[in-house]
Amino acid sequence: MTSTSQHIALDIIQPCYNPLPDWEKSVWLHFQEVQKLLPDVNIKLIIVNDGSIKNVSENQIEYLKARINNFEYINSSPNHGKGFALRKGVEASKGTFQIYTDIDFPFELIHIKEIYEMLKNNNTDIVSGIRSKNYYSTLSPQRLLASKMSQILNQLFLKLPFNDTQSGIKGFNRKGRMIFLRTTIDRYLADTEFLALAAKSGKLKIIPHEVSLRDDIVLSKMNFSTFLLELKNFFTVYSIIFRTKA
């Protein structure tokens, strides 16, 4: 890992599990674009490998280390899930603000700039991506059902200020970081647990922000066993929130 002594303003945190071939070149390409959007911001990239069994090699990590001044690679094994990997990355982050997104930068890169500026200028603790209509048009029937059911359950049981909690891109300041590190869900619903804990505290300013997928992103299908596991995890989140003091 290489780094500068200059204070880090923004940590970008990415969980990684069995990524597509040549993912490191895609990361470098998109990271350069983010730097162009925020030329005066000192940005660190933190990638957490969540027990990948293919497509992650030492050469690929060295490729990124050679090109990104502020880069940290965390190798976590065995595989635990996206929530677990994100906690590892958030725990390692020391910047003023954090934004997490997937390894393929699936959302339009301008949203990273928008979220950063909202955190910096609007006295906001958490900015949560809300998926635009174009997102749902790309979903498989299984993913669409899971997304809509998640929103219904959020509305019925968690009483969140907004129902879309699973966009996969969120930003926060140090107050939000402390809440994220209290999450316990290891898989996808760590997103929901995070927002539910933050909302229940009543002390953080949480702002939704509409985000759109990049045109070349194709989302994977969700199998039925994963759907059932995430449904179980939702009620785990509900029980955690129900017994947690604000």
N, C-alpha and C positions, 0 to 999 in steps of 0.2 A: 504493500500500500504506500502510495506517495501522498503528501499533503503539503499545504502551506500553513504558515503560522497565522495568517489572516483569519479573523473571526468568520465562522460560517453563518451566513444569514438563512440559508434554506437547505435542508436535507431532503432529497428525493429518495424514497424507500421503495424497493421493488422485491416482492417475493418471487422465487423462481423454482419451478418444478417441471422437469422433463421438457424444457423449452424446444421450440422448433430449431432445426439446423441453422447455423449462421446467425443465431440470435444476438451474439455479441456485436456483430456489424450493424444490426438494426438498432441496438441500444446506443452505440456510438453515434450513428447518424442522427437519431432523434435527440440525444443529449446535446449535440451541437446546435440543433435547432432551438432547444430550450434556452441555451446560453445566448443565442442571438436575440431571443425574445426578452431576456433579462440580462443585458450586457453589463450592468453595474452591480449585479448580485453575485456574491460568492456562494456557489452551489456545490454541495457534496452529494455524490451518488452512493447509496448503500444498497447492495444486492445481497439477499439472503437465499442461499440454496437450500431448499427444504427437502433434502434427501433424494435428489434426482438420481435416477439410475441410467440415464442416457443424455447425450447431447450437452454435457457440461464437462469441460476438460481444463487442465491447468493452462494449456496454451490459450484458451479463450479468455480466461481470467487475466493472464499476462497481457493479452491484447488490449484489454480495457485499462489495466494499470499503466500501461505505457502511454496512453492517450488522455486520461482524465487525471488532473492534478489531485483532486480530492475524491478519492475512491476507496471504499471499504467493502471487502468481500467477507461474508460470514457463511461458513459451511456448517450447516446443521443437519445431523443425521441421527436416527432414521427420519423418514417422512412423518410429520405430525399434522400438517394442514396449514392453510393460508393464514389463519388467525395466529397460530403459534409463530410462524415465520415473521409476520408483521410485528409481533411483540418483540422478537429478537432484534429486529431492525430499529424499532422505536426506542428500545432500551439503549442501543448503541449510539443513537443520534444525540448530538449536543448543540445543534443549530438553534437559532431563534425560532424558526418555524419548520414544520415537517409537512410534506405532502407525500402520500403513498398512492401508487398506481401499479398496474400490472407490468410484467417484463416486456411486453410488446407495445407499451405506450398506446393502448387502444383508443383513447379519447383524443380529440383534437388538441394539439399541443398548446394552443392559445389559452386553453382552460387552466394550465399550470400557472401561466402569468396572471390570469384573472384571479385565481384563488390566492396566490401569493399577495397580490395587491389588496384584496379584500381583508386578508389577515393583517397586513401591515397598516392599512389606512383607515379601517372602519371599526377599530376597537372590537374585533370579532375574535372569538376563541376557537370556533370550529366552523369550517365551510364544508358542507357535504354535497357532493355531486348528485344531481337529480337527472335521471336519464330522459333525454328528449324522445319524441315520437319515433324518430328514425331508428332508435335502438330496438324497439319492440318489433319493427318490421323485419329485422334480421334474425329473430329468435326461432329456434325449433319449437314445436308444440310443447315439448316437455319443459323447456326453459321458460316459455311464455306462461304456462300454467304455474310454475314455481314462483315466477316474479309477481304475478297477479295475486296468488294466494298469500305470499309474503306481505304484500301491501295490505290485504284485507286483515290478516292477523295482527299486523302492526297497529292498524286502526282500532280493532276490537279490544286488544289486550294491553298494548303498551302505551297508548295515548300519546304518541309522539307528535311533535309539531308538524311533521310531514311523514308520509307513508313509505316513500321510496328510500330504503336504507342500504341497498345492495349495489350501488353504482360502481364500487371499486376504486373510486378516486375521492380522497378526502384530505383536507388540510387542517392544521391546528397549531396553536401556539403552545407554550409550556404548560399552561393550565390544562389544555386539551390532552397534551402528552401524558400528564399525570393520570387523567381519567382512562386513557387508552391502556396504560400499563396495569390498570385494575381489571381488565377483561380476562376471562378464563376460557372462553370457547376457542378451540383449536382450529376450527374449520371456517367456512365462509361467513357464518352468522356472527363472528366477532364484530363485524361492521354494525349489526343491529344492536348487539350488546353494548358497544361503545356509545352509540347515540342514545340508547335508553338510559345508561348510567349517567351520561352528561345531562340529559333532560331532567332526570329525577333529582339531580343535585340542585337544580334551580339557580345555579350560580354562574352558568356559562352562557355566553351569547352564541347561538347556533344559527347559521344562515344556510339555506339551500341555494344551490347554484346549478342552473341547467347546463348539462354537458352533452355533447354529441360524439358519436363514434367517428373515427377516421374512415374514409371510404373503402380502404382495402382490408378492413378487419372482418374476419369470418369467425363467428363464435362457435365453440364446440357444443355438442349435444350433451344433455344431462340424462343419465340413465335412471331407472326407477329406484334402484337401491340408494343412490345418492339423494334423490328427492325425499325418500322416507327418512334418511338419516338427518337431513337438514330440517325436516318437519319436527323430528324428535329434538334437535338442537334448539328449535324455536321455543319449545316449552321448557327447555332447560334455561334459556335466557329469561323467560317469563318468571320462572321460580326464583332465579337469582335476583331479578329486579324487585320482585314482590317482597323478598326478605331483606333487601338492602336498604339501609337508612340513607336518607338524602344527605 
